[in-house]
Amino acid sequence: MGRLSELFAPETVAVIGATDREGAVGRAILENLQDDFDGEVVPVNPSRDEVLGLECYSDVTSAPPIDLAVVVVPPAVVIETLRELGEVGTENVVVITAGFSETGGEGAERERQLREVADEYDLNVVGPNSLGIMSTPADMNATFGPENALDGSISFMSQSGAFITAVLDWANEQGIGFQDVVSLGNKTVLDETDFVREWGEDPETDVIIGYLEGIDDGHEFVKTAREVTDDTPIVLVKSGRTDAGAQAASSHTGAIAGSERAYETGLEQAGVIRAHSVQELFDYARALSGLPQPDSDGVAVVTNAGGPGVLTTDAIGDSSLSMADFTDETIDELIESMPDEANVYNPIDAIGDADVDRFGEALDVALADPNVGSAVVVSAPTAVLEYDDLAETVIEKREAHGKPVVTCLMGGERARAAEEVLRSGGIPNYFDPARAVAGLDALARYRDVRERTIDDPTQFDVDRERAREILGRANRRDSNRLGVESMDLLEAYGIPTPEGEIVDDPDRAREVATGIDGDVVMKIVSPDISHKSDIGGVKVGVANEDVYDAYEDLVARARNYQPDATILGVQVQEMLDLDASTETIVGMNRDPQFGPLLLFGLGGIFVEILEDTSVRVAPIGEDEARAMIDEIKSAPLLRGARGREPADVDAIVETIQRLSQLVTDFPAILELDVNPLVAGPDGVAAIDLRLTVDTEEL
């Protein structure tokens, strides 16, 4: 167990602010503790000598040694109470009291003080604004909720206390039990990462689940969750799935990789299985907490009803799983054991008069097939089928073959007793076949999480000081945006750029063009003009003799389009063979929770139209960079579709990694676009650049 083990296994729990007043939170917590907790319960209240039959202490200094303190005092007294607890050596505290950052400025200041006191005394603080915590092994309900949790192996955290009370009420009806339950509250000290780490070290926790509205430190969460999911699955519901935060972004990457996409990417990289509803959360958790992982994605369906069998087949088609392709031996065995009217191909329809023995025979044969990784038993109630006996048979066959099996015993009261039997054998029953398949899908997804390998980021030899000097130019401007005039930032990190120069007079433009083989590309350079091609700010294939006039025309167009724009000059650049190349984009948007969010996709004018992109949280290694390329729908263009010569994919992979290193090295870079990054058979070249810098971070 980890450093929070005593939080969930105290011998003495004190309720600071305990009272016998009807309807008071301090009374509800005390009553919940008295009902089941085997340890000592200590009320603390200077206005009481006794509370609910227990001796009451005036303060924590006069009370017995306290392993866990539950604080229910008024907001103004909380800070001093924490200090007193720290002085007497109490390490674990749950602050139930509200009135902190959720209430505005005064509360936020109080919360800052709470954090300072916790740091000073090294306190493990849950909350404030928490419902409390539960631990079924300790028979401890230190909450003011109306329900206690059943025993189980699922540990559950929630940022909403109301969510916990609703879930426990439902879970108790469903017979779903828990190990530990935590209401996170404002997460001033302990947050989701702390509990993921703690439960990952707890051998009694089979699955970690949670409801989160946000993650405080995305980078640390990803790092911790990656380690934990090697042994313990994590399933989370994350609310607030909107892209509103992306609307203020100034780069392509910022607009596409909004807040929700950051969470989606970060949680996936962390190995977290994301649920999108409470039903999914527990459908996944029930399968993950009691069943082995499937060796393959092939699913066998055994049913006595054609319609539900088809529904199950459709659900498998919508998942990451597949209908198992039975071997000839399996088909022969089924033909021999099933009635002539039965369907012996997957799904196996044992027809409506199937009894327990026929179901058992079909399931036994199916699970023995090497192409079957898991099975779903789907049954409609009939007069010849006893669900209780069927449940026993399903458990027997699952144990014999060691493969995951879920059931969908459809019906109401008839299925309740059978559900109890199945639950005792670690098999979840679902009313809806699609939910049963979702449970198996979660098992397969977690298997993939455990099997994947994540390589360490490559550390390239770069010129970091040169990069720092270039970024520092933002301090000398009215705007914190940099553009193509800072292309040498990419060169400092080994990202290739075409030959060229930014000039501020037409004679110099002609001189630079003369030194470049062939015609050139010319672009207006202004941090205030993002879409150069939209205003005619780009000229392609300019011959040497036309460079002077092209320069004058580009500047005039920019002045007419935006008279107050800062014009830094014109970029004269080597013209690349775009016919044999593909325009891509690599970029970064710094997310408030997860940090640098890398983006790769089809570039040029298509990035905003098609939005064919992939995203990762930096830093990443070669495997993740290569996966980013493989994920986009247009990846075949890069690999030589329809006779095209393949692009140098290895060069793209290296560029993504170098950009990952750049934005990790410099937290001052808020947004960055290399668009396009031209990828051809002979390598890559960054054609255009724009970035936004936080000058206070430089």
C-alpha positions as a printed Julia matrix, in Angstrom:
698×3 Matrix{Float64}:
   0.0     0.0     0.0
   1.01    3.61   -0.56
   1.29    6.68    1.58
  -2.5     7.07    1.85
  -3.1     3.61    3.31
  -3.9     4.99    6.77
  -6.47    7.32    5.21
  -8.56    4.24    4.42
  -7.59    2.11    7.43
  -7.64    4.35   10.51
  -8.03    3.02   14.03
  -9.38    6.34   15.34
 -11.62    8.75   13.44
 -12.41   12.17   14.87
 -15.35   14.28   13.7
 -14.34   17.9    14.26
 -17.63   19.75   14.53
 -19.68   16.74   15.66
 -23.17   17.55   16.87
 -26.43   15.87   17.83
 -28.52   18.56   16.11
 -31.1    17.03   13.76
 -30.31   17.56   10.07
 -26.71   18.66   10.71
 -23.89   17.27    8.58
 -21.79   16.71   11.7
 -24.5    14.44   13.1
 -24.95   12.48    9.84
 -21.23   11.68    9.63
 -21.09   10.64   13.27
 -24.11    8.35   12.87
 -22.65    6.74    9.74
 -19.42    6.01   11.61
 -21.24    4.64   14.63
 -23.31    2.27   12.5
 -20.43    0.11   11.25
 -16.93    1.37   12.09
 -15.09   -0.99   14.44
 -12.48    1.57   15.49
 -12.79    4.45   17.92
 -15.03    7.39   16.98
 -14.09   10.68   18.64
 -16.47   13.68   18.56
 -14.8    17.11   18.92
 -16.91   20.15   19.74
 -16.18   22.8    22.42
 -19.93   23.24   23.02
 -20.7    19.62   23.9
 -19.67   17.19   26.67
 -21.36   14.27   24.94
 -22.68   13.64   21.42
 -24.92   10.68   20.58
 -23.71    8.8    23.65
 -19.99    9.4    22.96
 -17.66   11.49   25.11
 -17.0    14.77   23.29
 -13.69   16.63   23.46
 -13.35   20.39   23.38
 -10.43   20.4    20.97
  -8.01   18.05   19.18
  -5.25   18.59   21.74
  -7.4    17.04   24.49
  -8.65   14.18   22.28
  -6.95   10.78   21.92
  -4.43   10.42   19.04
  -6.33   10.83   15.76
  -5.55    8.78   12.62
  -8.21   10.47   10.49
  -9.93   13.79   11.11
 -13.21   14.68    9.41
 -13.62   18.46    9.58
 -17.14   19.92    9.59
 -16.49   23.31   11.23
 -17.47   26.7     9.71
 -15.21   27.94    6.88
 -13.54   30.63    8.98
 -12.36   28.01   11.5
 -11.04   25.4     9.06
  -7.51   26.79    8.69
  -6.87   27.0    12.41
  -8.34   23.5    12.86
  -5.92   22.12   10.27
  -3.03   23.81   12.03
  -4.04   22.24   15.35
  -4.3    18.81   13.7
  -0.85   19.27   12.24
   0.53   20.21   15.64
  -0.81   17.03   17.3
   0.57   14.83   14.51
  -2.57   13.9    12.59
  -1.66   13.32    8.95
  -4.98   12.46    7.26
  -7.81   14.96    7.03
 -11.11   15.14    5.16
 -12.52   18.66    4.93
 -16.28   18.47    4.42
 -16.76   22.22    4.84
 -17.64   24.24    1.72
 -16.99   27.94    1.22
 -13.64   27.89   -0.55
 -12.62   28.55   -4.17
 -16.08   27.56   -5.41
 -17.51   30.69   -3.74
 -15.24   33.4    -5.17
 -12.3    35.55   -4.12
 -12.52   35.29   -0.34
 -12.99   31.54   -0.54
 -10.11   31.21   -2.98
  -7.82   33.01   -0.52
  -8.98   30.67    2.24
  -8.18   27.71   -0.01
  -4.7    29.08   -0.67
  -4.12   29.26    3.08
  -5.39   25.69    3.47
  -2.83   24.51    0.91
  -0.04   26.36    2.72
  -0.92   24.78    6.08
  -1.15   21.34    4.47
   2.3    21.84    2.94
   3.73   23.07    6.23
   2.56   20.0     8.19
   2.65   17.51    5.29
  -1.06   16.77    5.63
  -3.01   14.46    3.32
  -6.15   16.54    2.8
  -9.26   15.41    0.92
 -11.48   18.34   -0.11
 -12.52   20.89    0.96
 -16.16   20.81   -0.15
 -16.16   17.0     0.03
 -18.9    14.5     0.79
 -16.28   12.4     2.59
 -14.68    8.99    2.13
 -15.6     5.31    2.59
 -13.62    2.11    3.05
 -15.54   -1.16    3.11
 -12.6    -3.25    4.48
 -12.57   -0.92    7.49
 -16.41   -0.74    7.62
 -15.92    3.01    7.55
 -18.47    5.43    6.15
 -17.02    8.87    6.88
 -19.52   10.71    4.67
 -22.84   12.44    5.17
 -24.44   10.4     2.39
 -27.54    8.29    3.06
 -26.1     4.99    1.76
 -23.13    2.87    2.72
 -21.26    0.93    0.03
 -21.36   -2.83   -0.39
 -18.11   -4.79   -0.2
 -16.3    -5.11   -3.5
 -13.05   -4.67   -5.39
 -13.8    -1.42   -7.26
 -12.31    1.83   -5.93
 -14.27    4.92   -6.91
 -13.48    8.63   -6.9
 -15.76   11.48   -7.9
 -15.47   15.21   -8.22
 -19.19   15.42   -7.44
 -20.51   14.34   -4.07
 -24.07   14.17   -5.41
 -22.85   11.75   -8.08
 -21.55    9.44   -5.35
 -24.84    9.36   -3.47
 -26.78    8.61   -6.65
 -24.32    5.93   -7.77
 -24.29    4.18   -4.38
 -28.07    4.08   -4.3
 -28.12    2.45   -7.75
 -25.1     0.19   -7.11
 -26.63   -1.22   -3.93
 -29.72   -2.23   -5.93
 -27.48   -3.87   -8.54
 -25.32   -5.65   -5.97
 -22.17   -3.79   -7.08
 -19.6    -3.35   -4.33
 -16.63   -1.08   -3.69
 -13.28   -1.12   -1.92
 -12.75    2.61   -1.32
 -14.88    5.64   -2.24
 -13.6     9.23   -2.26
 -15.39   12.5    -2.86
 -12.54   14.66   -4.22
 -14.18   18.02   -3.57
 -12.0    20.99   -4.59
  -8.84   18.84   -4.8
  -6.77   21.46   -3.01
  -4.15   18.95   -1.82
  -5.02   15.4    -2.9
  -6.26   14.98   -6.45
  -7.15   12.21   -8.88
  -3.5    11.35   -9.54
  -2.86   10.69   -5.84
  -5.71    8.21   -5.64
  -4.83    6.5    -8.92
  -1.33    6.0    -7.53
  -2.63    4.75   -4.16
  -5.16    2.29   -5.59
  -2.65    1.11   -8.17
  -0.56   -0.14   -5.24
  -3.55   -1.73   -3.48
  -3.77   -5.48   -4.24
  -7.44   -5.49   -3.17
  -8.47   -2.96   -5.84
  -9.24   -4.7    -9.16
 -10.57   -1.65  -11.02
 -10.29    2.11  -10.5
 -13.27    4.15  -11.69
 -14.07    7.82  -11.47
 -16.18   10.79  -12.44
 -14.05   13.85  -13.21
 -14.86   17.36  -14.34
 -11.19   18.2   -14.86
  -7.65   16.96  -14.26
  -5.33   19.3   -12.4
  -1.95   18.12  -13.69
  -2.44   16.23  -16.93
   1.24   15.44  -17.46
   1.62   13.84  -14.02
  -1.69   12.02  -14.41
  -0.64   10.48  -17.74
   2.7     9.4   -16.29
   1.12    7.83  -13.19
  -1.79    6.19  -14.98
   0.55    4.6   -17.52
   2.35    2.85  -14.69
  -0.84    1.82  -12.88
  -2.62    0.43  -15.95
   0.1    -2.18  -16.36
  -1.74   -4.04  -13.58
  -4.98   -2.21  -12.75
  -7.56   -0.94  -15.26
  -8.81    2.64  -14.95
 -12.25    3.66  -16.27
 -13.32    7.3   -16.15
 -16.29    9.46  -17.06
 -15.06   12.95  -17.95
 -17.82   15.57  -18.17
 -17.72   18.91  -19.99
 -16.97   17.52  -23.45
 -17.07   20.79  -25.4
 -14.68   22.58  -27.71
 -15.51   26.07  -26.47
 -11.94   26.61  -25.33
 -10.66   26.16  -28.87
 -12.51   29.19  -30.19
  -9.94   31.6   -28.79
  -7.0    29.79  -30.38
  -5.02   31.67  -33.02
  -3.33   28.74  -34.79
  -4.68   25.86  -36.84
  -3.46   23.48  -34.19
  -5.09   25.45  -31.41
  -8.42   25.51  -33.22
  -8.42   21.8   -34.05
  -6.9    20.42  -30.86
  -9.36   21.91  -28.39
  -9.92   21.13  -24.74
 -11.99   17.98  -25.29
  -9.48   16.56  -27.74
  -6.71   17.14  -25.22
  -8.58   15.05  -22.66
  -9.41   12.37  -25.2
  -5.76   12.13  -26.24
  -4.29   12.41  -22.75
  -6.56    9.74  -21.3
  -5.87    7.38  -24.19
  -2.1     7.83  -23.82
  -2.53    7.2   -20.1
  -4.16    3.85  -20.83
  -7.48    4.98  -19.36
 -10.67    3.45  -20.75
 -13.1     6.31  -21.16
 -16.8     5.84  -20.56
 -19.34    8.37  -21.79
 -22.13    7.58  -19.34
 -22.66    6.15  -15.87
 -24.07    3.0   -17.45
 -20.92    2.51  -19.54
 -18.74    3.21  -16.51
 -20.21    0.3   -14.58
 -20.72   -1.97  -17.59
 -16.97   -1.74  -18.2
 -16.04   -1.99  -14.53
 -18.14   -5.11  -13.95
 -16.4    -6.96  -16.77
 -12.94   -5.75  -15.82
 -13.33   -6.65  -12.14
 -14.25  -10.3   -12.57
 -13.17  -11.68  -15.94
  -9.87  -12.71  -17.55
  -8.61  -10.9   -20.63
  -9.43  -12.47  -24.0
  -6.57  -13.92  -26.06
  -8.22  -12.77  -29.28
 -11.01  -10.48  -30.49
 -13.2   -13.3   -31.84
 -16.56  -13.52  -30.02
 -18.95  -16.46  -30.02
 -22.65  -15.81  -29.48
 -24.9   -18.52  -28.05
 -28.62  -17.77  -27.96
 -32.11  -19.26  -28.01
 -33.65  -16.29  -29.82
 -32.95  -15.08  -33.36
 -33.72  -11.39  -32.84
 -31.5   -10.86  -29.78
 -28.8   -12.88  -31.54
 -28.87  -10.45  -34.47
 -28.76   -7.48  -32.07
 -25.68   -8.99  -30.43
 -24.04   -9.53  -33.81
 -24.68   -5.88  -34.73
 -23.19   -4.73  -31.42
 -20.05   -6.77  -32.07
 -19.78   -5.17  -35.51
 -19.96   -1.72  -33.9
 -17.18   -2.58  -31.41
 -13.48   -3.31  -31.77
 -14.32   -7.03  -31.58
 -15.33   -9.44  -34.35
 -17.56  -12.45  -34.79
 -15.39  -15.54  -34.36
 -14.95  -17.69  -37.46
 -15.54  -21.24  -36.23
 -13.22  -24.03  -37.35
 -14.6   -26.96  -39.35
 -14.19  -29.16  -36.28
 -16.37  -26.81  -34.25
 -19.05  -26.76  -36.93
 -19.07  -30.55  -37.09
 -19.42  -30.86  -33.31
 -22.29  -28.38  -33.27
 -24.08  -30.18  -36.12
 -23.82  -33.4   -34.13
 -25.03  -31.92  -30.83
 -27.68  -29.39  -31.97
 -31.15  -30.0   -33.46
 -31.47  -29.88  -37.25
 -33.31  -26.57  -37.01
 -30.49  -24.9   -35.07
 -28.0   -22.51  -36.63
 -24.52  -23.9   -35.98
 -22.67  -20.95  -37.47
 -21.88  -17.89  -35.39
 -24.21  -16.74  -33.82
 -25.26  -20.16  -32.57
 -29.06  -20.27  -32.37
 -29.98  -23.24  -30.19
 -33.66  -22.37  -30.98
 -36.49  -21.58  -28.61
 -36.88  -24.98  -26.94
 -33.23  -25.06  -25.82
 -32.81  -26.28  -22.25
 -29.82  -25.78  -19.96
 -28.02  -28.84  -21.29
 -28.25  -27.67  -24.9
 -27.03  -24.18  -23.95
 -24.17  -25.74  -22.01
 -23.16  -28.02  -24.88
 -23.17  -25.16  -27.39
 -21.16  -22.9   -25.09
 -18.69  -25.69  -24.31
 -18.03  -26.38  -28.0
 -17.75  -22.68  -28.85
 -15.3   -21.88  -26.05
 -13.1   -24.8   -27.1
 -12.65  -23.25  -30.55
  -9.15  -21.65  -30.88
 -10.65  -18.73  -32.82
 -12.93  -17.79  -29.91
 -11.52  -15.32  -27.4
 -14.76  -14.69  -25.51
 -18.47  -15.47  -25.59
 -21.88  -13.88  -25.01
 -24.8   -16.0   -23.82
 -28.07  -14.34  -24.84
 -31.32  -15.86  -23.66
 -35.0   -15.02  -23.75
 -37.08  -16.61  -20.96
 -38.96  -19.8   -21.84
 -40.91  -22.44  -19.94
 -38.19  -25.05  -20.51
 -35.26  -22.95  -19.3
 -34.37  -22.36  -15.66
 -32.19  -19.25  -15.44
 -30.68  -20.31  -12.1
 -29.44  -23.58  -13.61
 -28.25  -21.8   -16.75
 -26.21  -19.43  -14.58
 -24.5   -22.35  -12.87
 -23.72  -23.93  -16.24
 -22.26  -20.72  -17.65
 -19.97  -20.39  -14.62
 -18.88  -24.0   -15.0
 -18.01  -23.6   -18.7
 -16.2   -20.3   -18.18
 -14.03  -21.8   -15.47
 -13.32  -24.89  -17.57
 -12.06  -22.9   -20.55
 -10.58  -19.83  -18.79
 -12.11  -17.44  -21.31
 -14.31  -14.42  -20.52
 -18.07  -14.95  -20.8
 -20.82  -12.4   -20.25
 -24.53  -13.02  -20.24
 -27.69  -11.29  -21.32
 -30.46  -13.15  -19.52
 -33.34  -11.04  -20.7
 -36.36  -10.51  -18.48
 -37.29   -9.0   -15.15
 -37.79  -10.77  -11.84
 -37.04  -14.16  -13.42
 -33.42  -13.08  -14.01
 -32.74  -11.54  -10.58
 -31.81  -14.72   -8.7
 -29.69  -15.9   -11.63
 -27.83  -12.58  -11.58
 -26.84  -13.27   -7.98
 -25.45  -16.65   -8.98
 -23.56  -15.18  -11.93
 -22.18  -12.38   -9.79
 -20.8   -14.88   -7.3
 -18.92  -16.48  -10.22
 -17.55  -13.15  -11.45
 -19.8   -13.02  -14.52
 -21.77   -9.81  -15.19
 -25.28  -10.05  -16.6
 -26.68   -7.28  -18.79
 -30.26   -6.71  -19.91
 -29.18   -5.3   -23.28
 -26.96   -7.4   -25.6
 -25.11   -4.23  -26.69
 -24.08   -3.59  -23.1
 -22.84   -7.16  -22.74
 -20.68   -6.7   -25.83
 -19.42   -3.36  -24.45
 -18.18   -5.21  -21.36
 -16.18   -7.63  -23.52
 -14.92   -4.73  -25.62
 -13.55   -3.07  -22.47
 -11.66   -6.27  -21.65
 -10.09   -6.36  -25.12
  -9.19   -2.67  -24.96
  -7.52   -3.13  -21.58
  -5.6    -6.12  -22.95
  -4.3    -3.86  -25.73
  -3.34   -1.22  -23.15
  -1.26   -3.76  -21.23
   0.41   -5.15  -24.34
   1.47   -1.86  -25.89
   5.0    -0.58  -25.52
   5.9     3.08  -25.18
   9.44    4.08  -26.12
  11.29    6.94  -24.45
  11.58   10.24  -26.35
  14.77   10.63  -28.39
  17.01   13.47  -27.25
  18.4    15.09  -30.41
  21.52   17.24  -30.54
  20.05   20.74  -30.88
  21.11   24.37  -30.46
  18.97   25.31  -27.47
  20.64   28.65  -26.85
  20.09   29.72  -30.45
  16.42   28.77  -30.1
  16.14   30.76  -26.86
  17.62   33.82  -28.58
  15.12   33.57  -31.45
  12.14   33.21  -29.13
  13.37   36.24  -27.22
  12.52   38.42  -30.25
   8.92   38.37  -29.05
   9.99   40.6   -26.13
  10.92   43.32  -28.61
   7.52   43.44  -30.32
   4.08   44.76  -29.66
   2.69   41.31  -30.49
   3.77   38.0   -28.97
   3.48   36.25  -32.35
   6.39   35.18  -34.51
   6.29   34.02  -38.12
   8.49   32.92  -41.0
  11.1    35.46  -39.95
  11.87   32.97  -37.17
  12.39   29.92  -39.4
  15.89   29.57  -37.99
  14.15   28.38  -34.79
  13.35   25.2   -36.7
  16.87   24.97  -38.06
  18.21   25.2   -34.48
  16.28   22.01  -33.76
  17.33   20.23  -36.93
  14.07   20.62  -38.87
  14.93   21.23  -42.56
  13.85   24.46  -44.27
  14.25   25.51  -47.94
  17.07   27.83  -48.95
  16.04   31.46  -48.72
  16.06   34.74  -46.83
  13.74   37.48  -45.59
  14.57   40.83  -47.17
  13.28   44.35  -46.73
  13.97   45.91  -50.11
  13.41   44.76  -53.72
  17.07   44.98  -54.74
  18.07   42.57  -51.99
  15.18   40.31  -53.01
  16.59   40.09  -56.54
  20.08   39.43  -55.19
  18.87   36.53  -53.0
  16.8    35.08  -55.85
  19.85   35.11  -58.13
  21.69   32.88  -55.66
  18.94   30.24  -55.72
  18.68   27.73  -58.55
  15.52   28.14  -60.62
  12.42   30.2   -59.93
  11.53   31.23  -56.38
   8.56   31.57  -54.08
   7.9    34.99  -52.51
   5.7    35.64  -49.46
   4.77   38.69  -47.48
   6.13   38.51  -43.93
   3.87   39.99  -41.27
   2.95   38.69  -37.81
  -0.47   40.32  -38.34
  -1.39   38.49  -41.56
  -2.02   34.78  -40.99
  -3.6    33.67  -44.26
  -1.18   35.09  -46.81
  -2.63   33.3   -49.83
  -6.09   34.77  -49.15
  -4.82   38.31  -49.83
  -2.52   37.44  -52.71
   0.44   37.56  -50.38
   2.19   34.59  -52.0
   3.75   34.35  -55.48
   4.99   31.03  -56.81
   7.42   30.43  -59.66
   8.86   33.94  -59.83
  11.7    34.31  -62.34
  14.75   36.41  -61.42
  13.77   39.24  -63.73
  10.33   39.5   -62.1
  11.46   39.47  -58.47
  11.73   43.27  -58.11
   8.16   43.91  -59.29
   6.84   40.95  -57.31
   8.33   42.39  -54.14
   6.62   45.76  -54.69
   3.31   44.1   -55.51
   3.32   41.9   -52.39
   3.99   44.84  -50.09
   1.29   46.94  -51.79
  -1.29   44.16  -51.44
  -0.5    43.79  -47.75
  -0.76   47.55  -47.15
  -4.12   47.69  -48.93
  -5.44   44.66  -47.05
  -4.38   45.8   -43.58
  -2.88   49.31  -43.46
  -1.86   49.02  -39.8
  -0.13   45.64  -40.2
   3.55   45.36  -39.31
   5.38   44.45  -42.54
   8.75   42.85  -41.82
   9.58   42.28  -45.46
   9.27   39.55  -48.05
  10.56   35.99  -47.88
  12.41   34.81  -50.96
  12.53   31.03  -50.89
  13.64   28.07  -52.95
  10.7    26.56  -54.87
  10.13   22.88  -54.15
   8.58   20.3   -56.43
   5.15   20.02  -54.84
   3.78   17.71  -57.53
   5.88   14.86  -56.16
   5.25   15.84  -52.52
   2.45   15.98  -49.97
   1.71   19.03  -47.86
   1.38   18.11  -44.19
   1.13   20.08  -40.95
   2.93   19.59  -37.65
   1.94   21.8   -34.79
   1.46   22.27  -31.07
  -1.11   23.83  -28.78
  -0.28   24.1   -25.08
  -3.22   22.76  -23.11
  -3.75   24.14  -19.56
  -4.0    20.63  -18.08
  -1.92   18.37  -20.31
   0.74   20.76  -21.58
   2.09   20.57  -25.16
  -0.39   18.86  -27.46
   1.21   17.79  -30.76
  -0.76   17.63  -33.99
  -0.02   16.03  -37.35
  -2.17   15.87  -40.45
  -2.77   16.85  -44.03
  -1.58   20.43  -44.4
  -1.75   23.39  -46.74
  -5.25   24.69  -47.36
  -6.78   21.32  -46.39
  -6.03   21.37  -42.68
  -9.11   23.42  -41.72
 -11.36   21.87  -44.35
 -10.66   18.18  -43.83
  -9.3    18.25  -40.26
  -7.64   14.9   -40.95
  -5.31   15.03  -37.97
  -3.9    13.01  -35.09
  -2.89   14.31  -31.67
  -0.52   13.31  -28.85
   0.62   14.82  -25.56
   4.35   15.63  -25.72
   6.98   14.46  -25.16
   6.73   11.4   -27.4
   9.11    8.82  -28.85
   9.43    7.29  -32.29
   6.61    4.75  -31.87
   4.05    7.41  -30.96
   5.25    9.72  -33.75
   4.88    6.93  -36.29
   1.43    6.08  -34.93
   0.37    9.7   -35.47
   1.11    9.31  -39.18
  -0.63    5.93  -39.42
  -3.8     7.29  -37.81
  -4.72    9.93  -40.38
  -7.07    8.88  -43.17
  -4.77   10.36  -45.81
  -1.76    8.3   -44.69
  -1.89    6.28  -47.97
  -0.9     9.49  -49.81
   2.37    9.47  -47.9
   2.98    5.79  -48.5
   2.61    5.95  -52.29
  -1.08    5.46  -53.09
  -2.1     5.2   -56.78
   1.41    5.04  -58.12
   2.71    8.08  -56.26
   6.29    7.85  -55.12
   6.28    7.31  -51.33
   7.25   10.2   -49.11
  10.16    9.89  -46.71
   8.01    8.84  -43.73
  11.06    8.41  -41.52
  11.88   12.1   -42.03
   8.35   13.06  -40.95
   8.65   10.85  -37.88
  11.91   12.54  -36.94
  10.44   16.0   -37.5
   7.52   15.27  -35.17
   9.96   14.1   -32.5
  12.17   17.16  -32.93
   9.14   19.43  -32.61
   8.13   17.46  -29.5
  11.54   18.17  -28.0
  11.36   21.86  -28.94
   7.99   22.53  -27.31
   8.92   20.45  -24.26
  12.19   22.36  -23.83
  10.42   25.74  -24.1
   7.17   26.06  -22.1
   7.03   29.65  -23.39
   5.78   28.36  -26.76
   1.98   28.45  -26.49
   1.05   27.61  -30.07
   3.09   26.62  -33.1
   2.25   25.67  -36.7
   4.59   24.38  -39.37
   2.2    24.52  -42.3
   2.99   23.2   -44.72
   5.68   20.69  -43.93
   6.31   19.4   -47.44
   7.04   15.67  -47.45
   8.63   14.18  -50.56
  10.66   11.13  -51.53
  13.91   12.85  -50.54
  12.87   14.23  -47.17
  10.86   17.05  -45.65
  11.04   20.82  -45.6
   9.2    23.33  -43.4
   7.78   26.0   -45.7
   5.96   28.26  -43.28
   5.96   28.89  -39.53
   3.97   30.82  -37.02
   3.96   30.65  -33.27
   2.7    32.43  -30.18
   5.02   32.99  -27.23
   4.32   33.69  -23.56
   6.93   36.39  -23.04
   6.7    36.07  -19.25
   7.94   32.45  -19.53
  11.05   33.37  -21.56
